Amino acid sequence: MHSRRRFVVSMLLVLTMVLGAAMAVHAAELWHYWLTGGEKAALDALLEAAREVYPEYEFTERGIPGATAEIRRQLGAAFMAGDPPEVYQSAIGYDLKTYVDAGRLKPLDEVWEKINGDEIFDDGLKAMVKFDGHAYAIPLNTHVISHMFYNKHVFAELGLEPPKDWDEFKEVCRVLRENGIEPIAAVAGSWGTYQWYGPLLTVLGVDGYLALGRGEIAFTDPRVREAFELYRDTMVEAYMEGWAGYGWAEAANEMIQGNAAMYLNGDWVVAHFKEAGLEEDVDFGFFPVPGTQDVVIIQVDALAAPVGSADEAGANALMEVAGRLEGQIAFNSLKGSVAANLNVPPDIYGPTLRCVYERIQEVNQSGTVLPNLLFMLPPHLWQELTRQVEIFTLDPTDATLDTVLQTLENLRLEILFENGFVQW
């Protein structure tokens, strides 16, 4: 009797284990900093697309306020605790490569092959996410960070046209100031570095920009000083009062309200403008920053998968959908960005993003599409560059510039000694 009872209990335990295994679902948590307006809506749409493709999987998200630097900090703690997320929002280029070199990311060759990654992403993008023949991130989108947005009503009321060079830019700013309008709604933090790129390209050109990213030009080179001086005399001179206290969305609101006439940031602000009730091509437009007429500077959001997460299958499923048309369309139609997947039809974009898409295609043929310089530099150098640009912007004196350039040059020399630059 006892043996029979033990048999029944054993069978029930086995049955419970079998049923538990059958009911288990794969899961993936995505860490990100898409927290505002259209960005959060785009993230939610991507996760919903993944749930539709893989209804048996659980896809969740965790928002981390900040940007790339804060994601890196949180990931460092998660790696130490042995509990990283399945997927995280990643930069491309050097930032991604540091994790690859440290053995922290898993190759995505299986996912890459499944989505035909070599065919759906352009060569420049592939060079920033593939190392030693292996893919380590799935690009989601392409943001342009070299376009100046402007309030069309303000420009029309004052009879202004978008400037094509720095002399025209200075004249536009003069007229705006004379009429009590701040020329540029500026922003603190890493986004402020974007406003330095137009002057930098004006002086260094495309070849010099790339050489600086490879560590081949000294920060004490007279041309780099000239770029900082041009930045001071054009952009910094035009910044709104109190700019250092603004985040990117708050600064954008100043342009929306007509308190400032222009705003330079990534084209993710398009979703913010629309959410605020602005009509595309009626209330706002954009123009290339002087110095970038034949150039587009891009920033890319990508997804990467840390080694040691709880559910590799869940990570693969989410990454696959992120690269497929379903995920790319769901995300980019709300994010305010051009899809990284070349097969996404341009009719998903509104008027502004359609113009951005067409300009990228045009520049691909006749000019140069450049990565954000920050993607090319070792993380500790780009963090220091961001900090030093802000220091100079707050106190744009020659003495401050001397210190800024020497600080950056000392760090460049240390990295050169360690052979830390990458020849992109």
Buried (B, 14 or more C-beta within 10 A) or exposed (E): EEEEEEEEEEEEEEEEEEEEEEEEEBBBBBBBBBEBBBBBBBBBBBBEBBBEBBEEBBBEBEBBEBBBBEBBEBBEEBBEEEEBBBBBBBBBBBBBBBBBEEEBBBBBBEBBEBBEBEEBBBEBBBBBBBBEEBBBBBBBBBBBBBBBBBBBEBBEEBEBEBBEEBEBBBEBBEBBBEEEBBBBBBBBBBBBBBBBBBBBBBBBBEEBBBBBBEBBBBBBBEBBBBBBBBBBBBBBBBBBEEBBEBEBBEBBBBBBEBBBBBBBBBBBBBBBBBBBEBEBEEBBBBBBBBBBBEBBBBBBBBBBBBBEBBBBEBBBBBBBBBBBBBBBBBBBBBBBBBBBBEEBEEEBBBEBBBBBBEBBEEBEEEBBBBBBBBBBBBBEBBBBBBBBBBBBBEEBEEEBBEBBBEBBBEBBBEBEEEEBBBEB
